[in-house]
Amino acid sequence: MQDTYIFREIPSQRPNTPILDRIDVPAQLRTLPEEDLPQLARELRAFLLWSVGQTGGHFGAGLGVLELTVALHYVFNTPEDRLVWDVGHQAYPHKILTGRREQMGSIRRKDGLAGFPKRAESEYDTFGVGHSSTSISAALGMAIAARMQNTGRKSIAVIGDGAMTAGMAFEALNHAGHLHADMLVILNDNDMSISRNVGGLSNYFAKLLASRTYNQVRDSSKKVLKSTPHLMALAKKTEEHFKGMIAPGTLFEELGFNYIGPIDGHDLPLLVETLENIRELDGPQFLHVVTTKGKGFAPAEADPIGYHAINKIEPVPPSKPEPVKPKQAKPKYANVFGQWLCDAAEQDERVVGITPAMCEGSDLLAFSERYPDRYFDVAIAEQHAVTLAAGLACDGAKPVVAIYSTFLQRGYDQLIHDVAIQDLDVLFAIDRAGLVGEDGPTHAGAFDISYLRCIPKMVVMTPSDENETRQLLHTGLQYHGPAAVRYPRGTGPGAEIQQALSALPLGKGRVVREGARVAILNFGTLLGSALEAADSLNATVADMRFVKPLDESLVLELAEQHDLLVTLEENVVAGGAGSAVTECLNKREVMLPVLQLGLPDRFVDHGKHGELLKECGLDPEGIRSAIASRIDRLGNAALTAIK
C-alpha cells in the first residue's frame, strides 16, 4: 500500500532522516530490509522538499516518481544495469540516492550539480538528457551493446506520458520490438491520459501478467503450438483479447512488447514485487505505472503545473520591516509575446497560435482562452508543429509557432523542407534565445541565429527590448514568407511598450549612440551592455535589429567612418550575426578589422544568467575589455577601410 502521509508545507529546517543518511550509493539501499523502504521513501520526500526549498528548481516531477526511483535502485543493480530518465525533470530523488545528497544545495548553481542527469557528473547518470522522448532510443542502444558484449545487464527507460507523444518514442518502441531487445520501458503516466483508473483489479492482473508462472506457461505454450500455426494464431488472438479487456496495452503489444499494468506508482511494495518479476523476463517489457505529479505535497498535488518548478524559499525576517511600495513588475518577454498574439488575432482572423506543449511557458494561456478555435497545442511534437503551420499557411492562415530556441532544433528539417522551400507565411516566435541560466546547455538557445540565417528566404530579427519585440513580431507577421523573432528568457530593460502595432522597415537598423573610432553593432538584448561599454570607450552603437536581411548600407557606412567594427550577439560566434557582417564586408571588398563577440565554441554550463554572461565576456566590463585589448593590438595608428 502507498504511504498516505501528506506534507502541507516545505520544511524550513533539514528534516531528521536516519535511514536516508545511511544511503550514499544504491548498493547500500539494496541491503535494507524491504519493510524499511516506505520509511525511506517518506524521509526522501521530506529531504527533497527541504532541499528544493533551499535552492529552487524542478519540483513536482521528482515527487511523483519518488517511490518508483526507490524501487528501481532497490531491484536493479545500478549502475551496472542502465537506468535512463527521459527529460530529467524527475531526477532529483535519483541524484539524492546516488551519492549526491549533500551536494543538492548546489543544484542548478554555477559549478554545482546540474538540474538534469549528466554523464560527466555521475556513473549513475547513464545518459545526458534535457529534451524529451530520447530515453527509449538510448536504452535500446545500451541493450544492443549489452547483447553484443554478452554482459546480461538490463536497460531501463523511464518516460512520461507527455514525452510519449513524440514520434521518436514510437520509432524506438517499434525498433526494440523488432529486435526483441532485452529492455524495460516504464511509462510514468501522471495525467491519466491513456489509462483507466487504477484499482485493485488492474493491480491484480498486472501482478499476474508480470509473474514468472504466467510467463513460463506463455513461453511453453508458444513452443508447443509452434508446429500448429492455426492453433498458435488462435492462442495469440485469445491472449490479445484477454489483455485488451483488462489493460490499455494493445498498442504496445502490437509493437512487440509484453505489456504489464497499469499499476499504482506510489505503492512501493507492489512496485518492488512487479519489478522483481519483470527483471527475470527476457525480451522487451513495458510497465505502465500511474502516478500523481507532486505526490505527497498537498499544494503541488492541487496545482501540478504551478509547482513544476519553484523558486528558492526566502526566510521570513524576525521583525516585520516597514512596508515598501512594491515596484511595478516588468513584463517578461514571453508576456510581451502573449499580449501581442492576442492583439494580432483581434486585428486579423487568419492568425493562428501553435505550440509544442509550451502553453504556460510561452504565455499562450490568454490566447487559448480567447481564441480556442485558433489555438493548437500539439504536445511534444516539434516536427509536427512546424509542418502543421506550413499546411495552415498553404490555405491562407497566418500561423505563429511559439517555440523555444532549443526545441526548434528538433523541427529543423521541417523548417527548411516544408516552410522555407515553399516560401510560406509562417512566423516563428523563438523564446529562450541565448543563455537560459540554471537549465544549462540542453536548454540554451545558442545556435538559432546560425542555423536560421543560412536558410534562403528566411527573415531573422533580434529585438533589443520589449517594445522592439512587439513591433518586430508585427513586422514578421506582415512579411510574406518565413520569418523569425528571437527573444530571451525573463525580463527586459523595462522599455515603454507602444500599443499601436507598426511594421518596422525590413532590414533596417538604427544608430543609438554616436562615437568615434569604434562601432559596436548590436544584435539583440545586449544593447544595454553595449551602451555601457561604449560610454567608457566613446564608441558608436548601432542596434541592427535584423540579422537577415542585414542592413548592409549601415554596415558599410559604419565601416567607412570607424577603424574597428565590433559585433555583439548572444549566439555562438560561428555562423552568427558577426559572420553575416564579415561576409558583407568581404562581398564589398572592404578590408577592416572586425571583432566578433558572442558565445564561445563550447557548451556553456549552468548558472545564473548574469554569471554566465560574465564568464563569456558579454557583460559590460567584458565587452569593454575585449574592445580595449583589440585596440591595443591594432596600435594607435588610425585605420581606415580599404575599398
Helices and strands as residue ranges (DSSP letters): G 20-22, H 26-29, G 34-36, H 37-55, E 57-58, H 60-64, H 66-75, E 82-85, H 92-95, I 96-100, G 101-106, H 135-149, E 155-160, G 163-165, H 167-179, E 184-189, H 200-210, H 212-225, H 229-246, H 250-254, E 258-264, H 268-279, E 285-290, H 298-302, E 309-310, H 333-347, E 351-355, H 365-370, G 372-374, E 375-377, H 382-394, E 398-404, H 405-408, G 409-411, H 412-414, I 415-420, E 427-431, G 437-439, H 448-453, E 459-461, H 466-478, E 483-486, E 510-513, E 517-523, H 527-537, E 540-543, E 546-548, H 552-561, E 562-572, H 577-587, E 594-599, H 609-615, H 620-634
